[in-house]
Amino acid sequence: MPHMLTLVAAPGGLTPSHITAVRAALEALGAAPGTPDWLAPGEAADIPFLGAASQGVAAARQALGTAPIDAIAQPREGRLKRLLVADMDSTIVTSETLDELAAHAGLKERIAAITARSMAGELDFHAALVERVGLLAGLPVDALEKTWAETEMMPGAATLVATMRALGAITCLASGGFTFFTGRVRDALGFDHHVSNVLGMADGRLTGTVAEPVFDRNAKLATLTRLATEAGLPMSATMAVGDGANDLDMIRAAGLGVAFRAKPVVAAAAAARVEHGDLTALLFAQGIRRADFVVPTIRR
């Protein structure tokens, strides 16, 4: 089957010599690499080839060695996706918002340790979330606003969402975090939808509870499939991106599932991963040229 291998690096990090080395590795496999197409000079390029996607990625990684260049391979047909479902914490925003919220209770290290184990797949997500939220009982709700004021968007996030929407795609933020934050990220970046968990609040303080049912990995997958069905899209036309174990099911199910700067268990299981580039790598992977990116103003 004809495939496309997309190489992405930081601006200036992808050179013709890198392209030559990868093409030679593909030729050695009998993959008949075609003429490279620069999507952004010095930053991203497409190389068509024959054979399995996994073979193309393996050849590229072997040829590139330790060079900080991401390699994503997929079928040439249908690369442009019509639905994006994205995780929030450590994906669309740079932080884990629950951990940062915990800092206002003096519990950041304790809660962050639980978060890390949960995202690595070492703890049950539901139980870990309930435990962490329970530790915040009594925290004034104004800590949420303080945490939001400190939250930063991941580089490339705004451009990813704006460009996909400009091309007619549906965009959804699906998070194991909380509606307080996902609603604000939706408004700031222009996502069409957001789904996440609801924190219990009463008398100006957190109650230490989270509404049931908890929005977990199963709910993320269900959101992806529901939105695709509602839009009449095959799963091949969908894209999902995340970094934690609770993202794995939707990453595996999507037409293009991307592990973004992900935990080892996620990176190992995902067919596509981005470790060096920013979120615009997801646009390059669809064959979109930098000249066609939409760069919006973030609304806070």
C-alpha positions in Angstrom: 0.0 0.0 0.0 1.3 3.5 -0.8 2.3 5.3 2.4 3.6 8.7 3.3 6.4 9.3 5.8 6.4 12.7 7.4 9.6 14.0 9.1 9.2 16.9 11.5 11.8 18.9 13.5 12.2 22.2 15.1 12.6 25.0 12.6 16.0 24.5 10.9 16.4 21.0 12.4 15.6 19.0 9.2 18.3 19.1 6.5 18.6 17.6 3.0 21.2 15.2 4.4 18.6 13.8 6.8 16.2 13.3 3.9 18.9 11.6 1.9 19.7 9.2 4.8 16.1 8.3 5.3 15.5 7.7 1.6 18.6 5.4 1.5 17.2 3.4 4.4 13.9 3.1 2.6 15.6 2.0 -0.6 17.5 -0.7 1.4 14.1 -2.1 2.4 12.9 -2.1 -1.2 10.3 0.5 -0.3 10.8 2.6 -3.4 10.9 6.1 -1.8 9.5 8.9 -4.0 10.5 12.5 -4.4 10.5 14.4 -1.1 8.1 17.3 -0.7 9.0 20.1 1.7 6.0 21.2 3.7 8.2 23.8 5.5 11.8 24.2 4.5 14.2 23.0 7.2 11.2 21.8 9.3 9.0 19.3 7.7 9.0 17.0 4.6 6.9 14.2 3.2 8.5 11.1 1.6 6.2 8.7 -0.3 7.1 5.0 0.0 5.7 1.5 -0.5 5.4 -1.0 2.3 4.1 -1.0 5.9 3.9 2.2 7.9 5.8 0.6 10.8 8.6 -0.4 8.5 8.9 3.2 7.2 9.1 4.6 10.8 11.6 2.0 11.8 13.8 2.8 8.8 13.6 6.5 9.5 14.5 6.2 13.2 17.4 4.0 12.4 18.7 6.4 9.7 18.2 9.5 11.9 19.8 8.1 15.0 19.6 10.6 17.9 18.7 13.5 15.7 15.6 15.3 17.3 13.3 14.6 14.4 9.9 13.0 14.6 8.8 10.4 12.0 5.1 9.6 11.3 4.0 7.1 8.6 0.4 6.5 7.4 -1.5 5.7 4.2 -1.3 8.4 1.6 -5.0 8.4 1.1 -7.2 10.1 3.7 -4.5 11.9 5.6 -6.6 15.0 6.1 -8.7 14.3 9.2 -12.2 15.6 9.8 -12.4 15.1 13.6 -9.8 16.0 16.3 -10.2 14.7 19.9 -7.5 16.0 22.2 -6.4 15.5 25.8 -5.9 18.7 27.8 -3.3 18.3 30.5 0.3 18.1 29.3 -1.1 18.0 25.7 -3.1 21.1 24.9 -1.8 22.9 28.0 1.7 22.5 29.3 0.8 21.5 32.9 -1.3 19.1 34.9 -4.0 21.4 36.2 -4.9 19.2 39.1 -1.3 19.2 40.3 -1.1 23.0 40.0 -4.4 23.4 41.8 -3.0 21.2 44.6 -0.1 23.7 45.0 -2.6 26.1 46.4 -3.3 23.6 49.2 0.4 22.9 49.8 -0.1 19.4 48.3 1.5 19.6 44.9 4.2 17.0 45.4 1.9 14.5 47.0 -0.8 14.8 44.4 1.7 15.0 41.5 3.2 11.7 42.5 -0.2 10.1 42.3 -0.9 11.8 38.9 2.4 10.5 37.5 1.6 6.9 38.5 -1.9 7.2 37.1 -0.8 8.6 33.8 1.9 5.9 33.5 -0.9 3.3 33.8 0.3 2.1 37.3 -2.9 3.1 39.1 -6.6 2.9 38.3 -7.6 6.3 36.9 -11.0 6.5 38.7 -9.6 5.6 42.1 -6.6 7.9 41.7 -8.8 10.8 40.6 -11.1 10.4 43.6 -8.2 10.1 46.0 -6.5 13.3 44.6 -9.7 15.3 44.6 -10.5 14.1 48.1 -7.3 15.6 49.4 -8.4 19.1 48.2 -11.6 19.2 50.3 -12.0 22.7 51.8 -9.8 24.5 49.3 -11.3 27.9 48.4 -12.7 27.9 44.9 -10.7 31.0 44.0 -7.7 28.7 43.8 -9.2 27.5 40.5 -9.0 31.0 39.0 -5.5 31.4 40.3 -4.5 28.1 38.7 -6.1 29.1 35.4 -4.2 32.4 35.4 -1.0 30.4 35.6 -1.9 27.9 32.9 -0.1 28.1 29.6 -1.0 26.7 26.2 1.2 24.1 24.6 3.2 25.6 21.7 1.3 24.9 18.5 -2.0 24.2 20.2 -3.8 27.4 19.0 -2.6 26.9 15.5 -3.6 23.2 15.5 -7.2 23.9 16.5 -7.6 27.0 14.3 -6.2 25.3 11.2 -8.3 22.2 11.6 -11.5 24.3 12.1 -10.6 26.4 9.1 -10.5 23.2 7.0 -13.9 22.1 8.3 -12.9 19.6 11.0 -14.7 19.1 14.3 -12.6 19.7 17.3 -13.2 18.4 20.9 -11.2 18.6 24.1 -11.7 15.4 26.1 -10.0 15.5 29.5 -9.8 13.5 32.7 -9.4 17.0 34.2 -12.2 19.4 35.1 -14.9 21.4 33.3 -13.7 24.6 35.0 -10.5 24.4 33.0 -11.7 22.7 29.8 -14.4 25.3 29.3 -11.8 28.0 29.5 -9.4 26.2 27.1 -12.3 25.7 24.7 -13.1 29.5 24.8 -9.4 30.4 24.5 -8.6 28.2 21.5 -12.0 27.7 19.8 -12.7 24.0 20.3 -16.2 23.1 19.2 -16.8 20.8 22.2 -15.3 20.0 25.6 -16.0 17.1 28.0 -14.4 16.4 31.3 -15.1 15.9 35.0 -17.1 18.1 37.4 -15.7 19.2 40.7 -18.0 19.4 43.7 -18.3 22.9 45.2 -20.3 24.3 48.1 -20.1 27.5 50.1 -17.1 28.8 48.1 -15.0 25.7 48.7 -14.2 22.4 47.1 -16.1 19.5 48.6 -13.5 17.0 47.8 -15.8 15.1 45.4 -16.0 14.6 41.7 -19.3 13.9 40.0 -20.1 10.4 38.8 -19.7 8.9 36.3 -16.0 9.8 36.1 -14.8 10.8 32.7 -12.1 8.2 32.1 -10.3 6.4 29.3 -13.5 4.6 28.3 -15.4 7.9 28.1 -12.6 9.4 25.9 -13.0 6.5 23.5 -16.8 6.8 23.6 -16.5 10.5 22.8 -14.3 9.8 19.8 -16.7 7.2 18.4 -19.8 9.2 19.2 -18.6 12.3 17.5 -17.5 10.4 14.4 -20.8 8.6 14.2 -22.8 11.8 14.6 -20.8 13.4 11.8 -21.1 10.4 9.6 -17.3 9.9 9.6 -15.3 6.6 9.4 -12.8 6.2 12.1 -10.1 6.5 9.5 -11.1 10.2 9.2 -10.4 10.9 12.9 -7.4 12.0 14.9 -6.7 11.7 18.6 -3.8 13.0 20.7 -2.7 12.6 24.3 0.1 11.7 26.6 -1.3 9.5 29.4 -2.5 6.0 29.9 -6.1 7.2 29.9 -5.6 8.4 26.3 -4.5 5.0 25.0 -7.8 3.6 23.9 -8.8 6.7 21.8 -5.3 6.9 20.4 -5.4 3.3 19.2 -8.9 3.7 17.8 -8.3 6.9 15.8 -7.3 7.0 12.2 -4.3 8.9 13.3 -3.6 8.4 17.0 -0.7 10.5 18.3 1.3 10.1 21.5 2.5 13.6 22.2 5.5 13.8 24.5 3.9 10.9 26.1 4.6 8.5 29.0 6.6 5.5 28.0 3.7 3.1 28.1 1.8 5.4 25.7 4.6 6.1 23.4 5.4 2.4 23.0 1.8 1.5 22.1 1.0 4.4 19.7 1.5 4.0 16.0 2.5 7.7 15.8 4.4 9.7 18.3 5.7 13.3 18.6 8.6 13.7 20.9 10.5 16.7 19.5 8.1 19.0 17.5 5.2 21.0 18.9 1.5 20.4 18.2 1.8 21.7 14.6 3.5 18.3 13.9 -0.1 17.0 13.7 -0.8 19.4 10.8 2.3 18.4 8.9 1.4 14.8 9.4 -1.8 15.5 7.4 0.2 17.0 4.6 -0.7 20.6 5.5 2.0 23.2 4.6 3.1 25.8 7.0 2.1 28.5 4.6 -1.5 27.3 5.1 -1.5 27.3 8.9 -3.9 29.6 10.6 -2.3 31.4 13.5 -5.0 32.9 15.8 -4.9 35.3 18.7 -5.5 33.4 22.0 -8.4 34.7 23.9 -8.0 34.6 27.7 
